């Protein structure tokens, strides 16, 4: 049912264009940067290009994409008061919430898949326009792209379900976005000023909106520790996903509809 409803909204276009637009931004950056990104002799330009894309997108592109996508996922129901009718169906109310989470997680996966593809296409196009970048002389490290995508996908899980729950419960489309932006701002403060400068990393690792800012190097100085070979920030993000999903399902099951 969610897939059918998506055909009449802007959400499919957001999901399909999010990754390509992000890659286009970095393509334009390289194109306009002149000689700044010309690699040294023997240096693989793909490694630097992929590192720049994935190390900076979590600060702006993915949060904005996620916030708007989460609010758009529930826009049609709130606008037409469709939840009042959906809840009359002989289906558990919590399933409607679970379906929204699945759509958002699917959208996030598609975003990273298309981002990796268009990062590759951007590099190939740059090799034609600016051969001095030497993209044509080397091959991209697909394992780097895969690990970077998986890393940030895991760290955005908790934030995704929280934003889904906010947009599900709040009828105003703008308020969940504002709350999300404020929380990401707090997350930046906890990560860069409290954890990085003062060395107090506990708050950053336990606040879900701080987790997406952790880089792939998993620096132990930033509070990253492993449990059974799995970094704690991955486990915390998955834990937030599980807790908020269960909480959202429970509250929707007991929600009164007038």
C-alpha beads as a LAMMPS data file, in Angstrom:
LAMMPS data file: protein, C-alpha beads

258 atoms
257 bonds

1 atom types
1 bond types

-500.0 500.0 xlo xhi
-500.0 500.0 ylo yhi
-500.0 500.0 zlo zhi

Masses

1 110.0

Atoms # bond

1 1 1 0.000 0.000 0.000
2 1 1 2.843 2.406 0.787
3 1 1 4.451 1.686 -2.572
4 1 1 1.187 2.485 -4.361
5 1 1 0.760 5.758 -2.462
6 1 1 4.332 6.779 -3.264
7 1 1 3.484 6.953 -6.959
8 1 1 1.337 10.037 -6.338
9 1 1 3.822 11.940 -4.204
10 1 1 7.258 13.495 -4.365
11 1 1 8.886 10.880 -2.140
12 1 1 9.998 8.553 -4.992
13 1 1 11.674 11.465 -6.758
14 1 1 13.439 12.473 -3.556
15 1 1 14.712 8.931 -3.065
16 1 1 15.863 8.542 -6.676
17 1 1 17.440 11.997 -6.985
18 1 1 19.011 12.313 -3.525
19 1 1 22.155 10.284 -4.268
20 1 1 22.740 11.693 -7.789
21 1 1 22.309 15.290 -6.593
22 1 1 24.793 14.731 -3.768
23 1 1 27.329 13.291 -6.221
24 1 1 26.673 16.218 -8.568
25 1 1 27.614 18.652 -5.803
26 1 1 31.034 17.060 -5.387
27 1 1 31.460 16.772 -9.162
28 1 1 30.892 20.542 -9.374
29 1 1 33.328 21.076 -6.501
30 1 1 36.071 19.221 -8.345
31 1 1 35.209 20.891 -11.616
32 1 1 35.441 24.404 -10.163
33 1 1 38.384 23.798 -7.831
34 1 1 41.003 24.262 -10.529
35 1 1 44.293 22.568 -9.674
36 1 1 43.520 22.151 -5.975
37 1 1 42.589 18.459 -6.249
38 1 1 45.229 17.363 -8.756
39 1 1 46.785 14.242 -7.157
40 1 1 50.473 13.705 -6.581
41 1 1 52.390 11.352 -8.833
42 1 1 51.319 7.771 -8.227
43 1 1 48.370 8.749 -6.014
44 1 1 45.011 7.125 -6.723
45 1 1 42.537 10.055 -7.122
46 1 1 39.548 7.795 -6.460
47 1 1 40.558 7.245 -2.846
48 1 1 40.664 10.978 -2.112
49 1 1 37.448 11.650 -4.024
50 1 1 35.487 8.943 -2.177
51 1 1 36.922 10.047 1.172
52 1 1 35.866 13.663 0.595
53 1 1 32.353 12.666 -0.464
54 1 1 31.575 10.307 2.387
55 1 1 33.396 12.220 5.126
56 1 1 31.455 15.447 4.532
57 1 1 28.020 14.378 3.283
58 1 1 26.925 13.325 6.787
59 1 1 27.169 16.930 7.930
60 1 1 24.685 18.375 5.449
61 1 1 23.309 16.295 2.581
62 1 1 22.096 13.141 4.338
63 1 1 20.540 14.929 7.355
64 1 1 18.566 17.298 5.113
65 1 1 17.566 14.451 2.820
66 1 1 16.447 12.326 5.751
67 1 1 14.478 15.096 7.492
68 1 1 12.549 16.067 4.384
69 1 1 11.990 12.446 3.372
70 1 1 10.598 11.519 6.811
71 1 1 8.148 14.429 6.813
72 1 1 7.081 13.751 3.236
73 1 1 6.371 10.093 4.030
74 1 1 3.421 11.078 6.241
75 1 1 2.330 14.244 4.447
76 1 1 -0.512 12.717 2.417
77 1 1 -2.090 11.010 5.432
78 1 1 -1.965 14.138 7.576
79 1 1 -3.241 16.371 4.776
80 1 1 -6.268 14.194 3.998
81 1 1 -6.761 12.883 7.571
82 1 1 -6.352 9.409 6.116
83 1 1 -5.199 7.882 9.405
84 1 1 -8.759 8.234 10.743
85 1 1 -9.913 5.893 7.972
86 1 1 -6.903 3.603 7.926
87 1 1 -7.354 2.838 11.606
88 1 1 -10.851 1.492 10.910
89 1 1 -9.357 -1.351 8.878
90 1 1 -8.955 -4.769 10.546
91 1 1 -5.184 -4.316 10.666
92 1 1 -3.027 -3.616 13.687
93 1 1 -2.417 0.132 13.921
94 1 1 1.241 -0.410 14.637
95 1 1 1.695 -1.964 11.206
96 1 1 1.100 1.417 9.569
97 1 1 3.985 2.816 11.579
98 1 1 6.196 -0.145 10.680
99 1 1 5.409 0.330 6.991
100 1 1 6.609 3.953 7.187
101 1 1 9.852 2.858 8.807
102 1 1 10.405 0.264 6.090
103 1 1 9.833 2.855 3.362
104 1 1 12.315 5.276 4.944
105 1 1 14.953 2.591 5.469
106 1 1 14.484 1.445 1.882
107 1 1 14.841 5.057 0.729
108 1 1 18.054 5.427 2.727
109 1 1 19.488 2.233 1.212
110 1 1 18.595 3.395 -2.313
111 1 1 20.210 6.762 -1.545
112 1 1 23.551 5.178 -0.672
113 1 1 23.412 2.734 -3.589
114 1 1 22.800 5.529 -6.083
115 1 1 25.380 7.738 -4.398
116 1 1 28.071 5.086 -4.854
117 1 1 27.082 4.594 -8.494
118 1 1 27.058 8.296 -9.305
119 1 1 30.306 8.913 -7.463
120 1 1 31.832 6.460 -9.915
121 1 1 30.094 8.116 -12.893
122 1 1 31.221 11.548 -11.672
123 1 1 34.827 10.400 -11.551
124 1 1 34.592 8.950 -15.049
125 1 1 33.088 12.179 -16.365
126 1 1 35.788 14.207 -14.654
127 1 1 38.388 12.060 -16.384
128 1 1 36.973 13.233 -19.721
129 1 1 36.679 16.897 -18.792
130 1 1 39.791 17.234 -16.617
131 1 1 42.259 14.452 -17.567
132 1 1 44.827 15.947 -15.219
133 1 1 42.856 14.485 -12.308
134 1 1 44.003 11.052 -13.647
135 1 1 40.776 9.215 -12.772
136 1 1 41.134 7.354 -16.054
137 1 1 44.458 5.849 -14.993
138 1 1 43.176 4.113 -11.867
139 1 1 40.253 1.985 -10.728
140 1 1 37.971 2.922 -7.828
141 1 1 38.202 0.896 -4.649
142 1 1 34.688 -0.508 -4.454
143 1 1 35.368 -1.933 -1.007
144 1 1 36.001 1.621 0.235
145 1 1 32.678 2.757 -1.227
146 1 1 30.858 -0.235 0.263
147 1 1 32.341 0.166 3.738
148 1 1 31.691 3.913 3.743
149 1 1 28.072 3.395 2.675
150 1 1 27.495 0.653 5.253
151 1 1 29.142 2.751 7.984
152 1 1 26.896 5.786 7.536
153 1 1 23.811 3.711 6.830
154 1 1 24.208 2.022 10.210
155 1 1 24.796 5.318 12.009
156 1 1 21.658 6.893 10.529
157 1 1 19.336 4.042 11.567
158 1 1 18.419 5.486 14.954
159 1 1 17.853 8.985 13.592
160 1 1 15.689 7.619 10.780
161 1 1 13.190 5.886 13.046
162 1 1 13.069 8.852 15.459
163 1 1 12.242 11.265 12.636
164 1 1 9.680 8.809 11.312
165 1 1 7.967 8.703 14.695
166 1 1 7.990 12.509 15.020
167 1 1 6.477 13.046 11.575
168 1 1 3.988 10.263 12.270
169 1 1 2.687 11.881 15.451
170 1 1 2.957 15.570 14.492
171 1 1 0.579 16.731 11.782
172 1 1 2.636 19.811 10.944
173 1 1 5.232 18.985 8.290
174 1 1 7.689 21.690 9.322
175 1 1 7.900 21.012 13.061
176 1 1 9.610 17.564 12.757
177 1 1 12.162 19.109 10.381
178 1 1 12.882 21.943 12.818
179 1 1 13.222 19.487 15.703
180 1 1 15.557 17.336 13.604
181 1 1 17.733 20.313 12.640
182 1 1 17.950 21.393 16.280
183 1 1 18.920 17.864 17.347
184 1 1 21.587 17.629 14.655
185 1 1 22.923 20.971 15.877
186 1 1 23.123 19.600 19.412
187 1 1 24.774 16.489 18.010
188 1 1 27.463 18.590 16.332
189 1 1 28.160 20.392 19.606
190 1 1 28.414 17.130 21.522
191 1 1 30.697 15.580 18.915
192 1 1 33.066 18.437 18.017
193 1 1 33.181 20.530 21.171
194 1 1 32.423 18.139 24.015
195 1 1 33.975 14.934 22.649
196 1 1 36.716 16.176 20.319
197 1 1 37.945 19.199 22.282
198 1 1 37.162 18.325 25.897
199 1 1 37.519 14.573 25.484
200 1 1 34.165 13.788 27.116
201 1 1 32.715 11.361 24.576
202 1 1 29.972 9.611 26.538
203 1 1 27.227 12.067 25.600
204 1 1 28.179 11.952 21.908
205 1 1 28.089 8.158 21.714
206 1 1 24.714 7.994 23.501
207 1 1 22.982 10.797 21.601
208 1 1 21.565 9.372 18.326
209 1 1 21.964 12.633 16.393
210 1 1 25.706 12.689 17.144
211 1 1 26.403 9.207 15.796
212 1 1 26.241 10.091 12.040
213 1 1 29.189 12.476 12.507
214 1 1 31.587 9.675 13.461
215 1 1 34.061 9.079 10.664
216 1 1 35.114 5.747 9.246
217 1 1 38.369 5.662 11.211
218 1 1 36.417 4.900 14.436
219 1 1 38.833 6.820 16.643
220 1 1 38.984 5.410 20.159
221 1 1 39.667 8.928 21.467
222 1 1 36.104 9.796 20.467
223 1 1 34.674 7.071 22.670
224 1 1 34.523 4.271 20.105
225 1 1 35.051 0.828 21.641
226 1 1 34.304 -2.608 20.255
227 1 1 32.111 -5.294 21.744
228 1 1 32.750 -8.628 20.089
229 1 1 34.368 -6.850 17.165
230 1 1 31.385 -4.514 16.639
231 1 1 31.891 -0.788 17.412
232 1 1 29.647 0.525 20.157
233 1 1 28.281 3.342 17.971
234 1 1 26.838 0.735 15.566
235 1 1 25.230 -1.111 18.451
236 1 1 23.790 2.095 19.919
237 1 1 22.284 3.123 16.583
238 1 1 20.673 -0.298 16.144
239 1 1 19.469 -0.145 19.760
240 1 1 17.808 3.245 19.144
241 1 1 16.180 1.762 16.057
242 1 1 14.782 -1.148 18.044
243 1 1 13.615 0.894 21.060
244 1 1 11.856 3.650 19.104
245 1 1 10.284 1.114 16.728
246 1 1 8.833 -0.824 19.661
247 1 1 7.745 2.400 21.371
248 1 1 6.094 3.693 18.202
249 1 1 4.309 0.393 17.618
250 1 1 3.088 0.321 21.232
251 1 1 1.797 3.913 21.219
252 1 1 0.025 3.497 17.876
253 1 1 -1.708 0.364 19.098
254 1 1 -3.173 2.372 21.975
255 1 1 -3.779 5.602 20.131
256 1 1 -7.332 6.947 20.324
257 1 1 -8.888 8.094 17.073
258 1 1 -11.837 10.490 17.097

Bonds

1 1 1 2
2 1 2 3
3 1 3 4
4 1 4 5
5 1 5 6
6 1 6 7
7 1 7 8
8 1 8 9
9 1 9 10
10 1 10 11
11 1 11 12
12 1 12 13
13 1 13 14
14 1 14 15
15 1 15 16
16 1 16 17
17 1 17 18
18 1 18 19
19 1 19 20
20 1 20 21
21 1 21 22
22 1 22 23
23 1 23 24
24 1 24 25
25 1 25 26
26 1 26 27
27 1 27 28
28 1 28 29
29 1 29 30
30 1 30 31
31 1 31 32
32 1 32 33
33 1 33 34
34 1 34 35
35 1 35 36
36 1 36 37
37 1 37 38
38 1 38 39
39 1 39 40
40 1 40 41
41 1 41 42
42 1 42 43
43 1 43 44
44 1 44 45
45 1 45 46
46 1 46 47
47 1 47 48
48 1 48 49
49 1 49 50
50 1 50 51
51 1 51 52
52 1 52 53
53 1 53 54
54 1 54 55
55 1 55 56
56 1 56 57
57 1 57 58
58 1 58 59
59 1 59 60
60 1 60 61
61 1 61 62
62 1 62 63
63 1 63 64
64 1 64 65
65 1 65 66
66 1 66 67
67 1 67 68
68 1 68 69
69 1 69 70
70 1 70 71
71 1 71 72
72 1 72 73
73 1 73 74
74 1 74 75
75 1 75 76
76 1 76 77
77 1 77 78
78 1 78 79
79 1 79 80
80 1 80 81
81 1 81 82
82 1 82 83
83 1 83 84
84 1 84 85
85 1 85 86
86 1 86 87
87 1 87 88
88 1 88 89
89 1 89 90
90 1 90 91
91 1 91 92
92 1 92 93
93 1 93 94
94 1 94 95
95 1 95 96
96 1 96 97
97 1 97 98
98 1 98 99
99 1 99 100
100 1 100 101
101 1 101 102
102 1 102 103
103 1 103 104
104 1 104 105
105 1 105 106
106 1 106 107
107 1 107 108
108 1 108 109
109 1 109 110
110 1 110 111
111 1 111 112
112 1 112 113
113 1 113 114
114 1 114 115
115 1 115 116
116 1 116 117
117 1 117 118
118 1 118 119
119 1 119 120
120 1 120 121
121 1 121 122
122 1 122 123
123 1 123 124
124 1 124 125
125 1 125 126
126 1 126 127
127 1 127 128
128 1 128 129
129 1 129 130
130 1 130 131
131 1 131 132
132 1 132 133
133 1 133 134
134 1 134 135
135 1 135 136
136 1 136 137
137 1 137 138
138 1 138 139
139 1 139 140
140 1 140 141
141 1 141 142
142 1 142 143
143 1 143 144
144 1 144 145
145 1 145 146
146 1 146 147
147 1 147 148
148 1 148 149
149 1 149 150
150 1 150 151
151 1 151 152
152 1 152 153
153 1 153 154
154 1 154 155
155 1 155 156
156 1 156 157
157 1 157 158
158 1 158 159
159 1 159 160
160 1 160 161
161 1 161 162
162 1 162 163
163 1 163 164
164 1 164 165
165 1 165 166
166 1 166 167
167 1 167 168
168 1 168 169
169 1 169 170
170 1 170 171
171 1 171 172
172 1 172 173
173 1 173 174
174 1 174 175
175 1 175 176
176 1 176 177
177 1 177 178
178 1 178 179
179 1 179 180
180 1 180 181
181 1 181 182
182 1 182 183
183 1 183 184
184 1 184 185
185 1 185 186
186 1 186 187
187 1 187 188
188 1 188 189
189 1 189 190
190 1 190 191
191 1 191 192
192 1 192 193
193 1 193 194
194 1 194 195
195 1 195 196
196 1 196 197
197 1 197 198
198 1 198 199
199 1 199 200
200 1 200 201
201 1 201 202
202 1 202 203
203 1 203 204
204 1 204 205
205 1 205 206
206 1 206 207
207 1 207 208
208 1 208 209
209 1 209 210
210 1 210 211
211 1 211 212
212 1 212 213
213 1 213 214
214 1 214 215
215 1 215 216
216 1 216 217
217 1 217 218
218 1 218 219
219 1 219 220
220 1 220 221
221 1 221 222
222 1 222 223
223 1 223 224
224 1 224 225
225 1 225 226
226 1 226 227
227 1 227 228
228 1 228 229
229 1 229 230
230 1 230 231
231 1 231 232
232 1 232 233
233 1 233 234
234 1 234 235
235 1 235 236
236 1 236 237
237 1 237 238
238 1 238 239
239 1 239 240
240 1 240 241
241 1 241 242
242 1 242 243
243 1 243 244
244 1 244 245
245 1 245 246
246 1 246 247
247 1 247 248
248 1 248 249
249 1 249 250
250 1 250 251
251 1 251 252
252 1 252 253
253 1 253 254
254 1 254 255
255 1 255 256
256 1 256 257
257 1 257 258
